[in-house]
Amino acid sequence: MKFLCILALACVCFGAGAQNTVWGYLRDSVTHEPIALASVTNINTKQTVVTGSTGLFSIELSEKEVISFAAVGYHFDTIHYSGKYLLQDTIALHLSALVHDLGNVTVMARGLSRYQLDSIERRKDFLQEIVSYTIPTIAKANSGAGIALNIDRFSRHEKTKRRALAFFDSNEKQAYVNYRFPASLVMKYTGLKGEKLQQFMQQYRPTSDWLRTHRTEEDMEYYINDKLKLFFKR
């Protein structure tokens, strides 16, 4: 995946720079149809915005910062805001759709949520590029007596692998929010559409941690109604 190649850059690109409002379009890589209400996150500043009905988004970026993209039914992707992207007035980006080819797992997969199926496919693709095993910090000494510090854990390769796993998990959190906070649910309880819907979903996007502890639709109904009152006040 492209975001794995960019990871090393993401780890060193935290220098301060002038923030600019950057516009872009997010589309399906095959059909070129817009991907609406996908999350776009500036990895450096942690700002997250959502795409509109035409796939359009705007986000604050500095040169060399990294943005990631997550949408239900799609692989993650990222770009490093440098080079050709700096020369474009509006950047055009594409996500590849997931294919749920679970093989022998298909029968057992009955009852899994859309998010779980997406996550299985994304993780399988991710692990083709990086092994999931993380070398423990403490290992048995070669002599067999006592324990010793495992120097391999602090190698450049091992650090990069751990950062990649953390980066992947942060994208999974955004994907989980997209799954639990979809446009259909927000429209059901607010009646908002178009730009108002996008604005509400971006402004009151819940965290993955909150969603993990509030699992029912009733929880979401109370949350959305409370935020709707604030939305109309503002």
N, C-alpha and C positions, 0 to 999 in steps of 0.2 A: 504494500500500500504506500501511497505517496506520503502519508503522514509519518511513516517510519523513517523515510529518507530525510524528512525535515526535522526530525526530533533533535538531532545533534545541534542544529541551528537554533532550535527553540531554547535549548539549554544555555546558550551563550548570548542570546539577543534580548537582554533585559535593560540595555542602555536607554537612557531617557532621550526622547526626541520630540519634535513638534507633532502634535496630534492633528490629523486631518480627517475630515469626513469623507469616507470612501464609499462609493456606490457600486453595486454589483447585481448580477442576475444569477440565480441558481436554477439549473435545468436538469432534466433526465438525460443521461449520456447517450441513450439510444433514440428515444422519441423526441427529444428536445422540448418536451412539454415543461412548463414551469413547475417547480416544486414549492408549493405554498406552505407557510407556517413551519418551515424548517428552522432549526436553531443555528445561529452563526456566532461563534465565540472567539473573542480576542484572548488567546492563551496568556498573553503577558499581563493584561489589565483585568481579565476575568469578566469583562463586559459581554453580555449575551443579548443579541437581538433576534427577531424572527422575520422571515421573509413574508412578503405580501402575496396576494392572489396571483400576481404575475411573476412571482419569484424574485421580485426586487427587494433589496435590503440596503441599509446604510449603517456604517459602523465607524467608530473612531479608531484610527490606526496611525502608527508611526512607522517610518521606514525600518525594515528588518524585523518587524513583529510578525507573529504567526497567528493565523485564524483557522479555526476548524469548523467543520460542517457536519450536522447530524440530522437525519430525517427518518421517520418511520418507513421501513421497507428498503432502506439504502445502506450501502457501506459508508463508513466515515471517510472524510478526506480533509486535507489541509493545504494551505498555500503559505509560502514565505513571501511577505510583502516587500519585494525588491525586484530588481531587473525589469522585465517587461511590464509587470503590473504597475510600476510607478508611472509608466508612460500612457496608461489607459485611463480615459475619463470614466468609463464604466467597465468593470471587469466581468467577464462571462465565465461561469464555472459550471461544472457538470458532475453529478453523482451517479455511480453505477448501482443499479437495482440489485437487491439480494435475490438469490435463487435458493429456495429451501429444499435442497437435495440432501436429505438426512439419511438416505440409504436404509439400513436395517432399523434405524431409530424411528422411522415414520410411524409405525404402529404404536410405539410407546409414547410418541409425541402428542397423542390425542389429549386434549385438555390443556395443553400448554398455551399461554397467551401469545399474542402477536409479538409482543416485546421479547418474550423468551425465545421464540423461534428465530427472530432477527438476531438476538444476542448470540445464540448458538452458532449461527452462520458467520457472523462477524468475527467471533472468537476463533473459529476454525480457520478462517482465512488469515487472521492475525498470527496464529501459531505456526502457520506454514513458513513465516518469515523470522519468527523468534521463538525459541523454546520457552516453555512456561516455568522450567525449573530454575529457582534462584539459589545460588550457592550459599549455604549457611555460613554465618560469621564465625561460629565456633565449630571446629571439626576435631576428630580424634587425631592425636599426634601420630606421626608415622611410626614411632617406636612402640605404639600401643599402650604407653603409660601416660595417663592423664589426657588433657585436651590441649589443643593449640589453636591459635588464631589463623583462620583460613585467608591467606594473602590474596588468593584468586578472586575473592569477593570484591576486592577493592581495585581490580584491574579495570582498565578503560572499557573493555568489552562488557564486563559484568555491570558496571555503573550505567552504561548505555542501555543495557537490557532492562534494568530495573526502572529507569526513567521511561522507557517505552511502555512497560507494563502500567506504570502510573498514569501515563498519558492516555493509554487506551481506556483505563478505568474511568478517567475524568470524562471522556467522550461517552462512555456507557451511561454515566449519570445524566448527561444531557439527553441521551436517547430515551432514558426512562421517564424523564420529565415530559418529553414530547408524547410518549405513549399514554401517560396518566393524565395529561392536560391537553387533550386534543381539541381542535376547533369545534367538533360536533358537540362535545360536552359543554363547552363554554357558550356556544350558541343556544343550547337547550335551556340554560338557566339565565342567560342575559338577553337573548334576542338580538345581540349585536351582529353586525355584518360588515364586510369590506374593511375599510381603513380603521373604523372604530374597533372592530374585532381584533385586528392586528395590534392596535395600540394597547388595548386592554391586556392581551395575552403577553405582550412584551413587558408591559409595566408591572404586571402582577404575576409574573411567572414564579411558581413555587420552587423551592429547592428539592433536590432528590431526597435529602435527609428527612424533610418534613413529610414528603409523600410516603416514605418507607414506614413512617409511624402513623399515618392516616390512610388506611387502605381501602376504605369503603367509598361508594359514590355519595353516601350521605355526608361524609367528611368533605368531599369536594363541593357538594351543594352549599354547605355552610360557608366554606372558604370563598367560593365565587360570589355568593350573595353579599358577604361582608365587604369584599373588595369592590363590588359593583357600587355600593353606597359611596365609597371613597372616590371611585372613578367619576361619578356624576357630580360629586361635590367639587372636584377639581375642574 
